[in-house]
Amino acid sequence: MKKAITQVIFLTLLVAIFAACKKDETKVSVESATPPVLTATEYTSPMVLLRPDRALQAMKLTWTNPDYKFSTGISSQDVSYTIELDTIGANFSSANLKELVIAKDLGLSLTIGQLNGLLLNFKEEQPHHVEMRIKAALANNALPLYSNKINFIVTPYLDVAVPLPPGGHLYIIGSATQGGWDNPVPAATQEFTATTTTTYEITVPLAAGQEFLAIPENGSWQNKYAADGTNLPTETGGIFGYNGANSTYNNNFPGPGASGTYKIVFNFKTGLYTVTLQ
């Protein structure tokens, strides 16, 4: 009797192990999926974008469902979509490439402000030949599929996160600099250079453990660029803003931990600045 019971238990375990092995061998595979088809309507080309119109519609985009299907059936995962925009012919791999992640919808009324944001890396107030497509993907960017391309000509407007220096001048001042807090500063050594419309930079000696600010008018404390008191930057940079009297931008920028020559870059388009040892 004991022998018979032992045989039954053995056979039961054998069947369970065999079933588990069969289950492990079952692999989920993609049986079919169709690249989405992108359609753009209600827009013109060439198109000139204007900041006062940023809330208005620039174009209407719709795309088809890629219909991911697996060997176990239609995908139960959510599909996410991303708008990609780049220079025509760059194969969506140039430094101008920008992306806008969409939820699970199959369409979007793209505003002028959103479109201008996709043109962040393009020179403002000049026409550009661009192309746009939709990328569909499953969770963790798995199994991406790309749509057809829409080509058009567009002129972006200048849009900045922080107001540009009035008059086009910017000076560094503070205990971290050789001129200290004396105002006016020695302009020849402490004035920034505008490298683009929205970027100012300077290479200057900075003292360890000290602070600095940036002012647009040499000799005046009326206006200043300063750090965010609720989101303080580090010695290598961070967020900056304009005129802290009525906002959180009223803190000095922290200088580096070690004395040396540093390159400081203020990017008014992004509202970020960097401090790099040279």
Salt bridges, closest charged atoms under 4 A:
ASP78 OD2 - LYS104 NZ 3.16
GLU84 OE1 - ARG133 NE 2.70
GLU124 OE2 - LYS269 NZ 2.44
ASP159 OD1 - ARG51 NE 3.00
GLU191 OE2 - HIS169 ND1 2.62
GLU201 OE2 - LYS263 NZ 3.96
